[in-house]
Amino acid sequence: MALTIPTAYFSRCSASKETTTSSSSSPPRLVPRFWPWEKVKMGALSVSPMGFGTWSWGNQFLWGYREKMDGDLQATFNLAVDNGINLFDTADSYGTGKLNGQSEKLLGKFMREKRVRNDIVVATKFASYPWRLTPGQLVKACESSLDRMEIEKIGIGQLHWSTANYAPFQEKALWDGLVAMYDKGLVQAVGVSNYGPKQLLKIHDYLQSRGVPLCSAQVQFSLLSIGDDQLEIKNICDSLGIRLISYSPLGLGILTGKYTSSKLPSGPRALLFSQILPGLEPLLKALSEIAKKRGKTIPQVAINWCICKGTIPIPGMKSVKQAEENLALYILLFLFIISFSFSLFILIIIHNPIFFITVILLSALILAFLLWNVLNWRKQGAILIFLNSFPDSDLRLARDGQLVKITGPASCGIVALESSYEKVQRCVYTSTSVYEYKRFHLKPAMVNHGCFRWSLAYSESFSTDFYVTDTKTSTTVMVKAGNGAKVTPLIRENTLVNTKGKAKVLSPYLRKWLGEKNLSADPCLLRLDERYVKERSYVTVIGILRKSKDVIMIVEPPEVMSIGCLWKRFLLPVDINGLILRVPESSTLLA
């Protein structure tokens, strides 16, 4: 999600039992629940009415983290601090592989560089790993977190989850670990995360008997997640003086207002949203009306609702976009490993091969499903299905901002392109790719090598603004494909050079062209493909319609589109980035 600064809590909360408390000595508060400079009490601590979560920092598998993102994360952190945020939630398990603990490292680094180390309340969670069986091991985990962040004391030390359902013997040791780190002065307060109502009462009573106050309880809480458990936990927190921290206050992005049944996010969220969004139209409409009336955004209204319920929301400080490419495969791989290990255990211990064979067969089906999707992704099959199923638009009736599809002959605008290798002139789109024939260990292959693959060595693509005369309405439309616009081309590539299978000396022209592109001109196995859209070719374009008095334009969509799941063809969602430009293979040039 985009960063939402604390103007989310500038709006006035409604005077209800949940949001205000009135008595004979204290009249109802009719101003905003919190002013930007005000803090709320969390035990002995004072924190901002809204915090931020840092799960994505360091997580490569789910969130696509790369170290080059650190500059943007630092800027986002600085913006949040400058706008009054002083609560940041992290965990010792945030970060994958060699980046384990990276979230805490970055948070410590950002605090030092911003010089606000003493002003920030860090709420970090300690994972209930199976090997953390003693209080001392949890204390050691706390000390490791302190070292990673290079701070002397943690604001709130939290247990990440309860083990009561699968390892009840471990639970009390973890509770004693919280007591020990509090008594040693390593944390200012203690809290829990993902605890149910029963366990929340138990740990509160136990800590109270040890003289340690339970400061906070973190659960999923939003307009979409206010079930019986959440309401019971909220009531328990209110009665015991525990502050409720609400994560996922925007419901994975559903409550941002960016998505509708016809405009779904990319990746695995598309299927979930397609099932949920139709029933949420009244809620989203109400949020939109409130946001418009208050001069706020829909996310600000949704977050403000959590604040007015007396909770502290902690929306993430990074978009979920990077997760979507890898999330589905990551989950499938994890489930396969678990099921395979369990079935192998049954085969060895119980000598029952039926379950093992069943898992193997299911795994084969899953593998075939994934390979089918990879093959269709390479051939852009899903995008072609989307394009063919999308109806041709009537530009006379289409509204400004609508996604439209038109077909007609293309003509160059002010700038015309020339293809790089063939030197074909008067083009509106060109691309050239060079592939090297390599072995699987990525060394250059010889002619007689049997194990090989084509590896992309060089690629370039160019597009420019051009015109299309729509055959349906005879309207001439400018397609804004230049100036860095993103284009998804559905154009057949022409293989111009292919030295595979024969020891061929490269031609002087090819050697010269490779030299101009700073590519090696040594004799090797290579393939050169080129595709282009010439003037007067029939093209199909899908994009966003923009109307003005002087010109009608089609521009790229403002964000990535997703075609959703095509279950009848066993296809997962595919992202479409930018304009769709297609030239049918049977396309001919106008005379």
Buried (B, 14 or more C-beta within 10 A) or exposed (E): BEBBBBBBBBBBBEEEEEBBEEEEEEEEBEEBBBEBEEBBEBBEBEBBBBBBBBBBBBBBBBBBBEEEBBEEBBEBBBEBBEBBBBBBBBBBBBBBEEBBBBBBBBBBBBBEEBEBBEEBBBBBBBBBBEEBBBBEBBBBBBEBBBEBBEBEEBBBBBBBBBBBEEBEEBBBBBBBBBBBBBEEEBBBBBBBBBBBBEBBBBBBEBBEEEEBBBBBBBBBBBBBBBEEEBEBBBEBBBEBEBBBBBBBBBBBBBBBBBBEBEBBBBBBBBBEBBEBBEEBEEBBEEBBEBBEEBEBBBBBBBBBBBBBBBBBBBBBBBBBBBBBBBBBBEEBBEEBEEBBEEBEEBBEEEEEEEBBEEBBEBBEEBEEBBEBBEEBBEEBBBBBBBBEEBEBBEBEEBEEEEBBBBBBBBBBBEEBBEBBBBEBEBBBBBBBBBBBBBBEEEEBBEEEBEEBEBBEBBEEBBBBBBBBBBEBBEBEBBBBBBEEBEBBBBBEBBEBBBBBEEEBEBEEEBBEBBEEBEBEBEEBBBBBBBBBBBBBBBBBBBBBBBBEEEEBBBBBBEEBBBBBBBEEEEBBBBBBBBBBBBBBEEBEEEE
